[in-house]
Each structure stands twice: as structure tokens, then as C-alpha cells.
Amino acid sequence: MTQELEASYKSTLKKAEEIGFEMLEQGKLAVDAVEAAVQLLEASRRLSLIQCGKRRSFYGERIS
């Protein structure tokens, strides 16, 4: 994995964490915070970064 790709993963994960935490600080429901974070991760699929619900590891190998 290149340093640029690793930085993209970490940046996307950090944004998801920040979105969820910010919603919790605003008194929103935990389920809504998780949903918002997952939606951000799913949107990153266009960049082939995070595969939500696909049972994949961090590096993209399929997990059975």
C-alpha cells in the first residue's frame, strides 16, 4: 500500500469518526450518528477505499 493510499484510508476513517462524534455531541441518537458515518464510508466506495457490508479486510482481501 502506498503512503498516499494509506493517507486516503485514514482521512476517510477520520472524517467518519468526526461526523459521528459531532452528532453525538449535539445530542443526536447513536444510531443516527452511526448511520451518518457509514454513509460517508459507503460514499468512499466510489474511490474504492472502504467496502461497507462486503466482508472485506482493510487491504481488500475477501474474508470468508
Beta strands, then each sheet from edge to edge (+ up, - down):
end
